[in-house]
Amino acid sequence: MATKRKRPLNLVVTAGPTREYIDPVRYLSNESSGKMGFAIATEAVKRGHKVTLIAGPVHLETPAGVNRVDVISARDMLAAMKTAFRDGDGLIMAAAVADYRPARKLKGKWKKDPSKKGGGVDLPLVENPDLLATVGARKGSRCIMGFALETSNGMRNALGKMQRKNADFIALNGASALNANTTSVTLIGRDGSTQEMLEKSKKYVARRLVMAVEGWRAHA
Ligand code: CTP
């Protein structure tokens, strides 16, 4: 008997860091390479899904078959996510979004203040929007997966993030995942389920995460 072919999903995947400019040549950012998000996009296309990959500034080639949207800041990423998720079935939020940005971007280069020689300077920051929570609040029956990078109290913090951001899954990992080719992830489902992936390639983890979104739809 022929197996029933599943409808392809329309997935939005975010990847990489965001960059928050202080002046035309300086910015705040983080160590994210984008590898996890790009691996997710690659595996999702291989599994027959339509993928919009929203990427912060990274040095990675666009995976074949993926619709890539490049962004710089957290606020750019949010705008791109809102547009792409209008027709989306699922969002996998692998980007490492900067929590804060400079309160204002200077038009010209920030010059040293000779009167403060040897002293400290202040850089006022304001909080960026929480992208996942913003989209999560209006997700309806669609599937949302977030990541949690934790250095302590991982499970408790991840569950808190799942709640606050209205996520259906949280992929919990440690700082060793940053810029690496392998990663250890605990995938936590809203139903309390957990899947452990220890020191696996990002390709392997990516496939399992996409499969979790596929499976979630089956129960929706
Ligand atoms: N995230 C987001 N918008 C932000 C910060 C984070 O959408 N402004 C997303 C990340 O992409 C990730 C999830 O939220 O999928 C958790 O990110 P993380 O940095 O672990 O948590 P934070 O909410 O930033 O909390 P904290 O930094 O206090 O751990």
Residues whose N, C-alpha, C, O or C-beta is under 5 A from the ligand:
A	BS01	CTP	M93 A94 A95 A96 V97 A98 D99 N128 P129 D130 L131 L132 A133 G146 F147 A148 L149
